[in-house]
Amino acid sequence: MNPCDHPRRKRPLPCPARPAGHDAQRGLRTLSSPGRRRRPLLALAGWLLPACALGGLYRFPAAELMDAQFATQAWGSGTLDTRQLLADDSVVLGLTLGTAGDAGKTALGDSWPVAAAASLAWDGGYLPGDPDEPHAQSHANVSIAEWQGIQLPVLYAAGSGEITLKLFMNTGMTGPSGYPVSSWQNDTAWGGQAVTLAVGQTAVLNLDFDLAQAWNAADNPSPHSGAGEAWLDGAWHAVNERDRREITNLGFEVYGPAGAGITLRLNFIPEPLTAHVLAAAAAMLLTRRGRRPELRTSQSPQQG
């Protein structure tokens, strides 16, 4: 196994070129900054966004959260101890958080090839005008371009102390079907808004493709996001069209008291709040969304 592909490594490794005959695999990067934090009221209001603002967010199917591949530890020294599917299609996870050396961090994800249970879309391998058409290959279950972001409702059901969670994904094929071919520079890690919860609190985690936290993008080649712009790690940018069609890892990160045992309930929808409270919170989010500055993105042939 190439050490760059080891699911349990704790830090990014310098990755050599992949030997011929191997398809894209992942060099996972940790999202080391907690990023912007949102408290539960505003995060919960994000549940309304698919209907009134975004026009569609990807939500993890229960089958994906229960898939053996989703249990892969992406980084950190924590462990997934138990997993249970409930009648309402929510999934209860029992985890032990990482050690103090990892700041109590662990991350669970579904890395390349993403499991069929994720129900992502097929991608034809190139967009019109792509200069790399001779190398482009189609892939099933790899494109998330039909959605505007990722969403995951979560209940912090049991534990001790506050925890912080965020969604992450990796984009960019790095094997022979990549853009350009067989290049680790294609890989970018993206993080969503961080949310801090106390025991008993509920939130909706979001990763917005129009404004996500980018890592390992400084050397991105065209046609990937930020090509030639030398983005700094942890800066917030848009995920371009090409990268939305090359999803190689999906998951979430959690960190809190080192070594603590916690219980999370994913895809949990709380009892309905009063309509005016939800509407007011959603309106605040929409107002903030409308005031975002114009985003700079890679001017590659794949956009538009």
Phi, psi and omega in degrees: 000131173299129182300337179291342183260358186294123186293345186252007181289148190265338184226155175299142177245149172296126190254120176287166178298145181283137178301150179301145178097347177266142175272183186299133172232177191249136164255095187287139176247141178278148175267083194284342179263136178293346177067202180281136182254141175237140179277162193302325185298310180292323180296320180295325179296340177301340178299336180277345189299324181303322184278328190246355184217306191273335182078015175140122175238143176285132175237135183299122173296152178301323180297327178290316180295334179267352183294141181302327181290330179293339180284355180302129178280116184283317176194174183084166185256008177287174182225150170266115187263320181218157178207133184216133176267126180262170186297333180272013181070012169278158184235127181260124179247134170253121184233152167251121184290163184292176181284172179300328179297335177257015182056035179066026190260144165209158181219137177244137180204175179240096186269173188305137350283133181300136185299147179300334180297342179291338177057042171283173185266163175284146176235135183288348176103341177200163175250158180306133179088002182293125180290346183258024183307321181299337182259352186289138176231145178282154178219142173271152173056050184224343185256135176241016188294338181284349177254166181256358180172184181239145184220140179214108174289140182216139173247127173275093192280324183202150179156197178220126180083170180284151173233157176237135183231152171204154174276154173216162171208158171245145178229158174100109175293139183244003180258202183299339179265012182281176180233101351288176188290144172048054180229123177288346177293343180291339187284131174226137173259139182233141178235151177265187177296135176277141180234131178255130184233146166263164180304132179094351181270153181238145176211168173243115178283139180227141168235108185269121182293342178277345180202092181233160181273122187257141177226145179064034181253356186300328183253017183301130175272163172294140014259029185273165184304133175072018182304127178079001184257356176051053179301140175280145176300134178091354177284159185255125185214174175272146173273121185282175187299318182298315182291330176293343179261005181228065180276124184239357178195138177222139177176198179218157179242143177222139174214152185185212181301126184302129176077003182287147172269130180227158175235127178243142174244111184267150185060029177272126178253117184290169174304143185301136172274167178298145186300322185289330177291313179297317181298318180295318180294318178297320179299322177297318179294318180296322179297315179297320180297321181290341182263005181295143176292160178298136183265142175267130179228165180299133179268058182272163179297344184279348181277158174105000000 
